[in-house]
Amino acid sequence: MPQPDRYVSVKIECHSKHLHDICVEVDRQVPPDLRCEPNAGPGYSRGGGSGGCSIPFSDELKETTMRELRDNFQGSKRRGYVLIHQ
């Protein structure tokens, strides 16, 4: 059963400076400030197409998201999303 309190709002910024909104499911609860929109499931994106950007596979994306949460939790919380640079 999906647990929306584990869906993190992530923005991936690729080399061409495109931003992609993605919802990533992680292994722990995250504060409401970092959660995806209620209707969003994993992989949800408000943008269209990849714009020539390479989006990591789900396991790699989950690991990167967890690392960013550990290393930059306060910055992510202040922004309202986890920012991943590609």
Rosetta blueprint (number, residue, H / E / L):
1 M L
2 P L
3 Q L
4 P H
5 D H
6 R H
7 Y E
8 V E
9 S E
10 V E
11 K E
12 I E
13 E E
14 C L
15 H L
16 S L
17 K L
18 H L
19 L E
20 H E
21 D E
22 I E
23 C E
24 V E
25 E E
26 V L
27 D L
28 R L
29 Q L
30 V L
31 P L
32 P H
33 D H
34 L H
35 R E
36 C L
37 E L
38 P L
39 N L
40 A L
41 G L
42 P L
43 G L
44 Y L
45 S L
46 R L
47 G L
48 G L
49 G L
50 S L
51 G L
52 G L
53 C L
54 S L
55 I L
56 P L
57 F L
58 S H
59 D H
60 E H
61 L H
62 K H
63 E H
64 T H
65 T H
66 M H
67 R H
68 E H
69 L H
70 R H
71 D H
72 N L
73 F H
74 Q H
75 G H
76 S H
77 K H
78 R H
79 R H
80 G L
81 Y L
82 V E
83 L E
84 I E
85 H E
86 Q L
